Amino acid sequence: MKERINERKEKQVRPQPKDARRVWSGIVYITKNGWFWRDLPKAFGLWKSVLNDFTRLTHRGIIQAFMNKPRDIVIMKRGKEQSPSIGIIDIQSVNPRAFK
């Protein structure tokens, strides 16, 4: 993941935020609590700035890599393949009337 971030830094035009930890904390706070971006406490900075950073990181694939890396490490420690080999769908959770 570090290689990907460093690779992106070389191409980057906009400077990194001065307090990146505060931005990451704001992103985690919103995603964990499921709040609206406008409800972000002022301690994390301006909500619009944090939202813009989140959008930029999402488009670059950094958020996805950040979420996948811990999962991949756990899967490798268990000695399993990284991609799932089977999927299960519970038919009782599907409402057939919703498809009319």
C-alpha positions, 0 to 999 in steps of 0.5 A, spaced: 500 500 500 505 504 501 508 503 494 501 505 491 501 512 495 508 514 494 507 512 486 501 517 487 505 522 491 509 523 485 503 525 480 500 529 485 499 536 484 495 538 490 499 538 496 498 533 502 493 536 508 497 539 513 494 535 518 492 528 515 491 524 521 485 529 523 482 528 516 483 520 516 480 521 523 474 525 520 473 520 515 473 514 520 468 518 524 463 519 519 464 512 516 463 509 523 457 513 525 454 513 519 453 521 519 452 526 514 458 530 512 455 536 514 454 533 521 462 532 522 464 536 528 469 542 528 475 538 531 476 534 525 476 540 520 471 543 515 466 538 513 467 540 506 475 539 506 474 532 509 469 530 504 473 532 498 479 529 501 475 522 502 472 523 495 480 524 492 482 518 496 476 514 493 477 515 486 485 514 487 483 507 490 487 508 497 480 507 501 479 501 498 486 498 499 486 501 506 480 497 507 482 490 503 489 490 506 487 488 513 482 483 511 487 480 506 493 479 512 488 475 516 486 471 510 493 469 508 494 467 516 489 462 515 492 459 509 486 461 505 485 464 498 484 471 497 479 471 493 472 467 495 471 461 492 463 460 493 458 465 495 451 464 499 445 468 498 439 467 503 433 466 499 428 468 505 431 475 505 429 476 498 422 480 497 419 477 491 414 483 491 419 488 490 421 486 483 414 487 480 
